Amino acid sequence: MDPQILHQIGLRPGEPVRFRKGDAGKWFHGRMSAVAVDGSLTLHDANGAARSIRPERVEVRRPGPRGRLTWQLVSDVAITWEQLSLFAPESAAPQRRGLGRPA
């Protein structure tokens, strides 16, 4: 369980999260720990117990459309974060060589 995987999907170890044990019910607060081999998220609840929960049941705080922090599903955050890597900065883009006269 490498913490680098968390960074690749836009999460940080120790980041505050909230989760539900079932499809409905109250939210429990905890801290992000790692991504398990099966794709579930390993986190620690308020008592320190480790839990493996599907990303669809975990939320993290991210800035909303107006800049205010809101709770967002980890599955949505991960998709957004992965798409950002498609837009590399221009300095990282390969330079094109001109077809005209040599400089």
PAVO-823484 format. One line per 2 residues: number of its first residue (from 1); for each residue x, z, y of C-alpha. Coordinates in steps of 0.5 Angstrom, whole numbers, plus 2048, in hexadecimal, padded with zeros to 3 digits. Layout:
# PAVO-823484
NUM) X/Z/Y | ...
***
This chain:
# PAVO-823484
1) 800/800/800 | 804/7FD/806
3) 802/7FF/80D | 804/7F8/80F
5) 7FE/7F6/80C | 7FA/7FA/811
7) 7FE/7F7/816 | 7FC/7F0/814
9) 7F5/7F1/814 | 7F5/7F5/81B
11) 7F5/7FC/819 | 7FA/802/819
13) 7FB/807/815 | 7F8/80E/817
15) 7F3/80A/81B | 7ED/80E/81C
17) 7E7/80B/818 | 7E0/80C/816
19) 7DD/80B/810 | 7D6/80B/80C
21) 7D6/80D/804 | 7D0/809/803
23) 7CC/804/806 | 7C9/809/80B
25) 7CA/810/80D | 7CE/813/812
27) 7D5/811/814 | 7DB/815/812
29) 7E1/815/816 | 7E8/814/813
31) 7EF/810/814 | 7F2/80A/811
33) 7F7/80A/80C | 7F8/803/808
35) 7F5/7FD/805 | 7F4/7FE/7FD
37) 7F6/7F9/7F8 | 7EF/7F7/7F7
39) 7ED/7F6/7FF | 7EA/7FD/800
41) 7ED/801/806 | 7F0/808/804
43) 7EE/80D/809 | 7EE/814/80A
45) 7E8/818/80C | 7E8/81E/811
47) 7EA/823/80B | 7F0/81F/809
49) 7ED/81C/803 | 7EF/815/801
51) 7E9/810/800 | 7E9/808/7FF
53) 7E3/805/802 | 7E1/7FD/803
55) 7E3/7FA/80A | 7DB/7F9/80B
57) 7DA/801/80B | 7E0/802/810
59) 7E0/802/818 | 7E6/802/81D
61) 7E5/803/824 | 7E7/7FC/828
63) 7E5/7FA/82F | 7DF/7F6/830
65) 7DD/7F0/834 | 7DD/7F5/83A
67) 7E3/7F8/839 | 7E0/7FF/836
69) 7E2/802/830 | 7DD/801/82A
71) 7DD/802/823 | 7DE/7FB/81F
73) 7DE/7F9/818 | 7E5/7F9/815
75) 7E3/7F2/811 | 7E1/7EF/818
77) 7E8/7F2/81B | 7EC/7EF/816
79) 7E9/7E8/816 | 7EA/7E8/81E
81) 7F1/7EA/81D | 7F3/7E5/818
83) 7F0/7E0/81C | 7F4/7E2/822
85) 7FB/7E0/81E | 7F8/7D9/81E
87) 7FA/7D8/825 | 801/7D9/826
89) 804/7DA/82C | 808/7D3/82F
91) 80F/7D6/82E | 80E/7D7/827
93) 80B/7D0/826 | 810/7CA/824
95) 813/7C6/82A | 811/7BF/82A
97) 817/7BA/82B | 816/7B4/830
99) 815/7AD/82D | 819/7AA/833
101) 820/7AA/836 | 824/7B0/833
103) 826/7B5/838
***
